[in-house]
C-alpha cells in the first residue's frame, strides 16, 4: 500500500479530494439504488448496484492512474487526432443512440461485445478542451485574427457543439461556455469573443426555430429540452416538475442534521435518485451539514485547480488544467442548482458521486491529465531540489578541500618557524670551541 501511495505523482491535495468524493459516493449510491433494485428485481437488495458502482470507480481510478503517468504534452497531438474520431462517434450516436429506461435517447452508444453504454459527448468535450488549449498556446509570429481563428479554432468548436446540441442542450451549453472562458483566459481578443458569442446565440435561436417548425426532422430529444425550458419559465406541470418537487421534499425533510444514512424516503419516489438527483438524497440523509460538506469539497477542488494552473510553467499546461478542471466543478454546481430548482432539469450528473460508468470514467480521464500537468511541475521541483543538493554537496567538498589546504599551509609555516627558533638557540661559536 505504501508503495502504491508513493507511486502517485502530482498534486497530492487533488488526489485526496478525489479519493474523498469517490469514497463518500458509495453511501448515497447504495441508499438511492434500493428503489431501482425494488423496481427491477422486486427484492430491494441494492448490493448488485453497489458492486457495479464499485467496479466503475475502480476502473475510473485505474484510468486516472495510467493517464497521470503520461507526459501531458502528448495530449497536444492526441487532441488533433481524436477530434475527427469523436465527430464520427457523435454522428453515430445521433443516428443510433441508445435509449435508456425510455428516455435520454441519442446520448449513449453501446460498446460492441461488452454491452456497456457510453456517453460520447463526455469524451468529445474533453478532446475539444485540450484542442482549444493547444490552439491558444501555440507560438505565433503574427497576432491572432478572427479570419484565421475562425477556421482553425471556431469551426471545429461549432461542429462539435452542433453534433451534441440536438441530443443534449445542457452539455452543449456547458461546453460552449467553457470554451469561451478558456479563450478569455488564453488572451484571445475580447472583441472577437463578443462576435463568437453573438454567432452562438444566433445559431442557437435559428436551430430552435427550425426544430419547432420541423419537429420530425430532429431526434425527440429536442422537444424534451425545449419543453423543459418552457416549463421552467412557466408554471405548467409536467414530469420534470414531479422530479423537482420530490427533490425539494427530500431536501426539506433532511433539515440540518438529516434523517441518517440509508433512511431516505424520497429515494422511493424520485426518478434518477442515484444519478441526476443524488444531491437531494445526500441532503435528505446527511442534512444541511452533509450538503455543505459536498459543496465545500468541490469548491476546494476548484481552488486547487487554480493553484495548479498558477504553478504550471507553460501556457498549455495552465489552459489544460483550467479547461478540464473547471467544467468538473461547474457540472457539480449545475447538478446542485437543479436539485434546488435554480436551473431547469439538465441531466447533468454529480461528478465522482453519481452512479454511471461513462461519467466517472471521463471525469477520471480529465483528472488524470490535470495530475499529469501537476506531476510535471513536481518533477521540475524535484530536479531543482536535486540540483541544489548537488551544488551544496559540491560546495561542501570545495570548502573542505580549502580548509585542508589552509591547514596544511599553516602546519608548514609553523614547522618552518620552529626550525628557525632551533637555529637561533644554538651557539654559532660552538664548532670553533670544539676544535680547541
N, C-alpha and C positions, 0 to 999 in steps of 0.2 A: 504493500500500500504506500509506504514511504517513497519507494522508487517511482511509483506512478505519479505521486504528487510532485516529486522533484522533476519529473519529465514534462510537467505542464509549464509551458513558456508563456510569455506575455503578461498582461496586466492581471495580477492576482486578485485585485478587487472585483474586476469584471467576472472572473471565474467564480468568485464567492457569491455574487449576486445571482448569477445564472444558476448556480447549484441550489441556492435557497429557493428561488422561484420554482425550479423543477421539482425539488423535494416537497415543497408545500402543495404542488398541484395534485399529488396523489390523494390527499384527503378530500378536497371538494369533488374531484372526478369520481372517486369511489362512491361518494354520497349521491351525487347527481345522477350517476349511471343506474341506480337501482330502479328508476322509473323505466328506463329503456329495457332493463332486464325483465321487468314485470310484463311490459307490453309485448316483448318478443318471445320470451320463454315461459312467462307465466309463473316464474319462481321468485322473482325479485332478487335473485342472487347476482350481485354485480361483480363477483370475483373475476369473471371472464373479462369484463371491461377493464378492471384494474390491471390484470396481467397484460392485456393488449396495450393499455396506456404505458405500462412499464417497459414493454418491448419497444414501443415507439420512442420513448425517452432514451432508452439505451442506444438505439440506432442513431438518434439525434446527437447524442454525446460522442458516439463513435465518429460521426461525420465531423463534428466540431473538433475533435482531437486530431483527426487526419488533416483537415483543411488548415488548421492553425500551424501545422508543420511546413506548409507550402510557402515559399517566399511570395509576398503579396504582389510584387511587381510582375509576376507571371500572369496575374489576372488582367493585365492590360491587354495582352494578346488574346486571352481566353474570351474576354467580353466581345471582341470583334468577331471572333469565330462563332460564338454561341448565339449572337443576335439573330442571324438568319434562321438558325435552328429553332429558336423559340417562336419565331414568326410562323414557321411551319406547324409547330405544336399548337399554337393559338388558333390557327385556321382549322386544324383538325378538331380541336376542342369545340369550336363553334358549330362545326358540321356534325360531329359525332359525340357531343358532350354527354357525359353520364348523368342520369337523373338519380339523385339520392333521396330516398324517402319521399318521392313525389314532388320534390321542389329543387330549387337551385340548379336548374338544368344548364348545360353548356358551360360549366365551370370546371368540371373534372373529366379526366380521361382515365381509363382503366389500363394499367400496365399489363401487357400480354404475359401469360404463363404464371404470373404472380397473383393476379387478382386484386392488387392494391390500387385504389383510386388516388389520383394525383392532380392537384390544382396547378395548372400550367401558368396562371397569371402570377403566382408567387415566385416561380423561377424567373419569369420574364422581368419582373420588377427588379430583382437582384442584378441580373445581367445588364439591364438598362442603366441602373445607378452607377455601376462600375464603368460602363461605356461613356456616360456623361462625365464622370470624374476623369477618365482618360483624355477626353477631348479638351476639357478645361485646363488640364495640367500640361498640355503639350507646349514645348518651347517653339515660339514663333518669331519669324523675322519681321512680320508686319502685324499691325493690330487686328483684332477680330472685327469683322464687318458682318452686317445682317445677311448680306448676299452669300458669303462663303459658309457662314454658320448655319444658314437655312438648309443647305444640302447636307453638310457634314454632321450636324447635330440634331436639328429640329425635325428633319424628315424621318429619321429612324425613331425619334421620340413619338411623333404623331402616328406613325404606322403602328407602333406597339400599343399605344393607348387606344387607337381606333379598333384594334382587334380585341381588346379587353372590354371596351365600353359597352357593347350590346349585352354582354352577359353579366357584367359586374361594374356598375356605376361607381360604387364607393371605392373600389380598388383603383379604378381608372382615375378618379378624382384625387385620391391619395398619392398616386404615382406622379400625376401632373404637378401637384403642389410641392412634392419633394424635389422634383427635377428643377422647378423654378427656384426653390430655396437653394438648391445646390448651385445653380447658375449664379445666383446673387452672391453667395459666399465665395464662389470661384472667380469673382470680379468680372463676370460677364456684364457688358454695358447695360446700365439700368434702362436707358431709352429703348433698347431692343427688347428687354424683358417686358416692358409695357406693351410693345407691339405683339409679342408672343401671347401675353395674357388676353389681349383683345381678340386675337385669332382663335385662341382656345374657347373663349366664351361664344364667339360667333359660330364656331364649328359645332359646339355642343347644342346651341339653340337650333341650328339647322338640322342636326340629327334628330332632336326631339320632335320637331315639326314633321319631318319625313316619317318618323316612326309612328306618330299619331295619324298621319294621313294614310300610310300604308302599313297597318299593323301586321299583316300576314307576311310581309317581306323580311321581317326580323324575328329572331327567337323570342319565345314567350317571356323571356327574362326582361325584355324592355318594358312590357306592360307592368311587370312586377315593381320595378323601381320607380316608374312614373307614378303608379298608384301610391307607392309609399310616400313620395314627396307630396302628392296631393292630399293624402290623408293626414300627413304630419302638419300641414299648414291649415287644415280644416278640422272639424270635429266629426268627420264621417267615420263611423265604426267599421272595423274590418278585423282580419286575423292578426295583423300586427298590433292593433290596439289591445287585443286579448293578451298577447305576449307582454306588452309593456305594462298592462295593468297587473298581471301576475308578478312581474319583476318588481314593480313598486310595492306590491303587497309583501313580497319576500323581504325587501329592504326595510320596510316599516316594521315588520314582525321581528327583525333582528335586534332592533333597539341599539343600546350602547354596548352590551356585552354578548349578544347573540343567543341563539337557542342551544348552542353546543354542537360539536362535530357530529355529523350524521343525522341531526334532528330536524333538518329542513322539512317543511310541509309543502311548500310551493314547488319543490322538485317533482312532485307527483302530478302537477298540472301545467308546469311551464315547459313548452316545447324547446328543444335545443338547450336544455338546462346544463348540459355538460360541455357546451361549446360556446355558442353566441351569448348566452345569458348566464354564464357561470359566475360572473361577478355578483349578480343578485343573490345567488346561492351562498357565496362566500360571506356576504354581509348578513344574510339571514342566520347563518350558523355561527359566525365569529363576531358579529356585531360591528358597530362603528369602528372599534379598535382594529378589527381584522381588515376592514375595508381601507382604513387609513394606512395600515401597515403595507398592504399590497401596493397601494398608490405610492407610498414613500419609496418602496424598493425600485419601482420604475423611475421615479424622479431621481433617485440616487444613481441609478444606472445611466440616466441621461447626463447627469453631472459628470460621471466617469468617462462617458464618451467625449464630452467637451475637453476634459483633461487629456485624454488620449490623443485627440485631434491636435491639441495645442503642442503636445510633445513630439508629434510626428515631424521628421526632418525634411519631408518632401511634400509638395503641394498635392501630389496624387494620393499620398497616404492620408493627409488631412481630409481630403474630399471623400475618400473611400470610407473613413470612419464616420463622417457626418452622413454621407449618402446611405449607408447601410444601418447605422445605429439609430438615427433619429426616427426613421419610419417604424422601427420596432416599438419605440415609446409612444409615438403618435397613434399607432394602431391600438395600443393598450388604452390610451386616453379615449379613443373613439369608442371602443367596446364599453368602457365605463360610462361614457356620456349617453350611449344608447340605453343602458340599463336604467338610468335616471331620467330618460326622455328629454335630454338636451339635444339629441340628434335623432333623425328617423332611423328605423331599423336598417342596418347596413350589412349584416352578415360577417362582420369582422370578428375574428376570434381574439382571445386574450393570450398574447404570446407566452409560450412556455408553460402555461397553466391549462388552457382549454385542451380538451381531447381532440385528436386529429393529427394523423401522421404527417401529411404534407406541410401543415402549418408549423409543426415542431421542427421538422427537418430543414425547412427553408430558413427558419429563424436561427437554427444552429449553424447552417451554412454561412449566413451573414455574420454571425458572431465569430465563427472560425476565421473568416477573412479579417475582421476587425482585430482579433487577437494576433493574427499574423503580422499586422502592422505594428502592434504594441510589442510583439516579440522582436521585431527588427530593432526597435528603439532600445529594448532591453539588451539585445546583443551588442549594439553600439556602445551602450553604457558599460557593459561588461568588458568590451575591448578597451575602452578608455581607462577603466579601472585597472585592467591588466597591464596596460601600457604605463600607467602611473606607478604600478608596483615595480615594474622592471626598471623604470627610471630611478625610483627611490632605492632599489637594490644596487643599481649601478653607482649611484651617488654615495651609498654607504661603503661600497668597495673602494671607490676613489678616495673617500675620506680616510678609510682605514689605511690605505697604501701611503697616503700623505703623512698620516700620523706615524707610521712605521719608519718612513724615510726621515721624518723630522727627529724621531727618537734616535735613529742611527747616527744622524749628524751631530746631535747633542752628545751622544756617547763618544764619538770620535774626538770632538772638541775637548771633552772632559779628559780623555786619555792623553791628548796632546798637552793639555795644561799640567796634568800630573807628571808627565815626563820632563817638562821644563822645571818644575819645582824640585825634582830629584837632582837635576844637574846643578841647580843654584845652591843646594845644601852641601854639595861636595866641595872639598878644599882644592883649588886649582894648583897649589904648590905641592900636593901630595906626591906626584911622581918624582919630583926633584928630591924631596926629603927622603924618599925611599932609597934613592941611589946613594945618598950619603950614609 
